[in-house]
Amino acid sequence: MSRRLPVYILLDTSGSMRGEPIQALKVGLQSLVSTLRQDPHALESVHLSIITFDAQARVVCPLESLESFQLPSIECPQSGPTMTGAALELLCQCVDRDVKKTTGDHKGDWRPIAFLMTDGSPNDTALYERMTSEVKKRPFASVIACAAGAKAKVEPLKKLTSQLFNLETMDSHSFSGLFQWVSSTVSTGNRSMGVSSSIVLPPPPPEIQVVV
């Protein structure tokens, strides 16, 4: 059994994502899976999980091998809050449960990667603050956050990670660019596992700005 590289994708599905943004997001996700499947290294080890969050957080796809992964149905409510803290809490629970640790006679999984995409800011602020420090206690190789669209707040995301990016428009071209970049990041991470403890991210496409 080869060692797995767990990749968790956390997606904001609050009401503001309804319509074109969520459709564009699905196109981007599909291209992510297709691109990764063309990489034999990724096909061997990458396992994907998708967590969505709006008024509640849910695992819409538990950790699944790239080969058997099927894109789940992703819907948005009419309106409502953005429970980003609840999503991070769910992420920590999943990592604690899913990621196999190395033991004396068995090599565990590679350190997981997490991507979070939001077009707003957390409404469950107290839980969010608490969970950002909990995420940092977990053995992530990389936590990457993307603030998408004009209303996305960057400041809360800075508490979660220094690997922070901004996507100005939320159309299918931008999301496809974002997820192509995500796939090259996963592939890079996949190849550097065991060589270094953190991932050097490939340069993002022009539509994605690095937040400093």
C-alpha positions in Angstrom: 0.0 0.0 0.0 1.6 3.3 -1.1 1.7 6.2 1.3 -1.2 8.6 0.8 -1.0 12.4 0.3 -4.3 13.7 1.9 -5.5 16.9 0.3 -8.5 18.7 1.9 -10.3 21.4 -0.1 -12.6 23.7 1.9 -15.1 25.7 -0.2 -17.3 28.6 0.8 -20.8 27.8 -0.5 -22.7 30.6 1.2 -25.5 32.5 -0.6 -23.1 34.9 -2.3 -21.6 32.0 -4.3 -25.0 31.2 -6.0 -25.2 31.3 -9.7 -22.2 31.8 -11.9 -19.6 31.6 -9.1 -20.6 28.1 -7.9 -20.9 26.9 -11.5 -17.5 28.2 -12.3 -16.1 26.6 -9.1 -17.5 23.2 -10.2 -15.7 23.6 -13.6 -12.5 24.4 -11.8 -12.8 21.4 -9.5 -13.4 19.1 -12.5 -10.3 20.5 -14.2 -8.3 19.9 -11.0 -9.3 16.2 -10.8 -8.6 15.7 -14.6 -5.2 17.4 -14.4 -4.1 15.4 -11.3 -5.2 12.1 -12.9 -2.7 12.8 -15.8 0.1 12.8 -13.2 1.2 9.2 -12.4 2.8 10.2 -9.1 -0.4 11.9 -8.0 -2.6 9.0 -9.2 -0.6 6.7 -6.9 -0.8 8.8 -3.7 -3.2 11.8 -3.8 -6.4 11.4 -1.9 -9.0 14.2 -2.0 -11.6 15.3 0.4 -14.1 18.3 0.0 -15.6 20.2 2.9 -18.2 22.9 2.1 -19.3 25.6 4.5 -22.2 28.1 4.6 -24.7 28.2 7.6 -23.1 24.8 8.5 -20.0 22.9 7.5 -20.2 19.4 6.0 -17.9 16.8 4.5 -19.4 16.4 1.0 -16.7 14.0 0.0 -14.7 12.0 2.5 -11.1 11.3 1.8 -11.0 9.3 -1.5 -8.3 8.1 -3.8 -7.9 10.2 -7.0 -8.7 7.1 -9.1 -12.2 6.6 -7.5 -13.0 10.2 -6.6 -16.3 11.5 -8.0 -17.2 15.2 -7.8 -20.0 15.5 -5.3 -23.1 17.7 -5.8 -22.3 21.2 -4.5 -25.2 23.5 -3.8 -25.6 27.0 -2.3 -28.4 28.2 0.0 -30.4 31.4 -0.9 -28.6 33.3 1.8 -27.1 32.9 5.3 -23.9 33.2 7.3 -20.4 31.9 6.5 -19.3 29.4 9.2 -15.6 29.3 8.4 -14.7 28.4 11.9 -17.0 25.3 11.8 -15.2 24.3 8.5 -11.8 24.4 10.2 -13.2 22.5 13.2 -14.4 19.8 10.8 -11.0 19.8 9.0 -9.2 19.2 12.2 -11.6 16.3 13.1 -11.0 14.8 9.6 -7.2 15.1 9.8 -7.2 13.5 13.3 -9.3 10.6 12.1 -8.0 10.1 8.5 -4.3 10.7 8.5 -2.4 7.6 9.4 0.6 8.2 11.7 4.0 6.5 11.3 4.5 3.6 13.7 7.5 1.4 14.4 6.7 -1.0 11.7 4.5 1.0 9.3 5.1 4.3 7.4 2.1 6.6 7.8 0.6 9.1 5.3 2.5 12.1 4.0 1.8 15.4 5.7 -1.6 16.7 4.5 -2.3 19.8 2.4 -5.3 22.1 2.9 -6.8 24.7 0.5 -9.5 27.1 1.7 -11.5 29.3 -0.7 -13.9 32.0 0.6 -15.7 35.0 -0.9 -16.5 36.6 2.4 -15.4 36.6 6.1 -16.2 34.2 9.0 -19.5 34.9 10.8 -18.5 32.5 13.7 -15.6 34.7 14.7 -14.9 33.2 18.2 -14.8 29.7 16.9 -12.7 30.8 13.8 -10.1 32.4 16.1 -9.9 29.3 18.2 -9.7 26.9 15.3 -6.9 28.8 13.5 -4.6 27.9 16.4 -5.9 24.3 16.3 -5.1 24.0 12.6 -1.5 25.1 13.4 -1.2 22.2 15.8 -1.9 19.7 13.1 0.9 18.3 10.8 0.0 20.2 7.6 2.7 20.4 5.0 0.9 23.5 3.7 -2.3 25.5 4.4 -3.2 27.8 1.5 -6.1 30.3 1.5 -7.7 32.1 -1.4 -9.8 35.2 -0.9 -12.1 35.2 -4.0 -14.0 38.3 -5.3 -14.2 41.9 -4.2 -16.0 41.2 -0.8 -13.6 38.6 0.5 -11.8 39.7 3.6 -8.0 39.0 3.7 -7.4 40.0 7.4 -9.1 36.9 9.0 -7.2 34.6 6.6 -3.9 36.0 7.7 -4.5 34.4 11.1 -4.8 31.0 9.4 -1.8 31.0 7.1 0.9 33.2 5.5 0.2 31.4 2.1 -2.5 33.7 1.1 -3.8 34.6 -2.4 -6.4 36.8 -3.9 -8.7 36.0 -6.9 -10.3 39.2 -8.1 -13.0 37.7 -10.4 -15.1 34.6 -9.9 -15.7 33.4 -13.4 -14.9 30.0 -14.9 -11.6 31.3 -16.5 -10.4 32.5 -13.0 -11.5 29.4 -11.2 -10.0 27.1 -13.8 -6.7 29.1 -13.5 -6.9 28.7 -9.7 -7.5 25.0 -9.7 -4.8 24.4 -12.4 -2.5 26.1 -10.0 -3.8 24.0 -7.1 -3.1 20.9 -9.1 0.5 21.9 -9.9 0.9 22.7 -6.1 -0.4 19.2 -5.2 1.9 17.6 -7.8 4.9 19.7 -6.5 4.0 18.7 -2.9 3.7 15.1 -4.0 7.2 15.0 -5.5 8.8 16.9 -2.6 7.3 14.6 0.1 10.1 13.1 2.2 12.6 15.5 0.7 11.5 18.6 2.6 9.0 19.3 5.3 7.3 22.2 3.6 6.2 22.8 0.0 7.6 25.5 -2.2 4.6 26.7 -4.1 4.8 27.2 -7.9 4.2 30.7 -9.1 0.4 31.4 -9.5 -1.2 32.4 -12.8 -1.7 36.2 -13.5 -5.3 36.2 -12.3 -4.2 35.1 -8.8 -2.4 37.8 -6.7 -0.1 36.9 -3.8 -1.2 38.7 -0.6 1.7 40.1 1.4 
